[in-house]
Amino acid sequence: MKVLWLQAAGCGGCTMSLLCAESPNVFDTLGGAGIEFLWHPTVSLETGAEVRAIFEAIESGEIALDVLAVEGSIARGPRGTGKFQMVSGTGRSMLDWVVSLAPKARHVVAVGTCATYGGVTSAGGNPSDAVGVQYDGALPGGALPAEFRSGSGLPVINVAGCPTHPDWVTETLLLLNEGALGAEDLDAFGRPLFYAKHLVHHGCSKNEFYEYKASAVELSDIGCMMENLGCIGTQAVGDCNIRPWNGDGSCTSGGYPCINCTAPEFEEPRHAFTETPKIAGIPVGLPTDMPKAWFMALASLSKAATPERIAKNAVADRVEVTPTIRKPKGRR
């Protein structure tokens, strides 16, 4: 399977995340499955005229393209010309190349939240008119129209995340290589269900604190960060805590709240990322399937039943009270 990888308007963080994959690394993972890059701006040797020749050969149909992968948002400005981001040496914009090459590809994969929904590069006033490959925020229709379908009949596959998990990228490519990723395997925002059917909350190391509503007050505390520090892992899709980065790390395990970076428009929360907005003392960011009255009742009971160990540890920067050692019954 041959992949052409374009880097549009973004920081390149998704490529960095991919290249930091370990055990195995990305080259062993993809190479072992027969997946190769026609060109990738970071790892490929070709430059200048050589790259232009690859683009032109794909556009003319001389080279068959299995996957067009796009990292970074597509800058449509000024006035829809795309000239805020030109592809050097071609005299054409990135917008023009994406629109031209996407219909040639069997699959189109948007890598990272900038490419999927616009992401951080579309935040604020968005002077470059940055959009995702097939979404403008949560609205269908970006650089490509909402009705676009690739050669396989699929819409753009949105591997969202900021940056996206390296395993989400490699697993998507491996599934496409095996013909095992269909429309029924994508959620309503085009994200692969193998990670989007989970919540960041699942497997979080702070779940015991969440159950008792034993909350952190400062970022250095080890308690649950939902009540005071803006964590919305109970609403965010992703298996970050089930399969952490390189088997070890995730945002919440590192002590930072989940900011729902796999979602459209996460970059505009309308409050500080580390603050939990509340109405009458009730956090606005409740789990989407939990009525507020239930939360209040559950929180009151949970706080009343909180063991001293959990209450003290929640507002400490390390475990201060260890679990009670219980001797087996019937023995002296």
Buried (B, 14 or more C-beta within 10 A) or exposed (E): BBBBBBBBBBBBBBBEBBBEBEEEBBEEBBEEBEBEBBBBBEEBEBEEEEBBEBBEBBBEEEBEBBBBBBBBBBBBBEEEBBBBBBBEEBEBBBBBBBBEBBBBBBBBBBBBBBBBBBBBBBEEEBEBBBBBBBBBBEBBBBBBEEEBBBBBEBBBBBBBBBBBBBBBBBBBBBBBBEEEBEEEBBBEBBBBEBBBEBBBBBBBBBBBBBBBBBBBEEEEBBBBBBBBBBBBBBBBBBBBBBBBBEEEEBBBBEBBBBBBBBBBBBBEBEEEBBEBEEEEEBBEBBBEEEEEEEBBEEBEEBEEEBBEBBBBBBBBEEEEEEEEEEEEEEEE
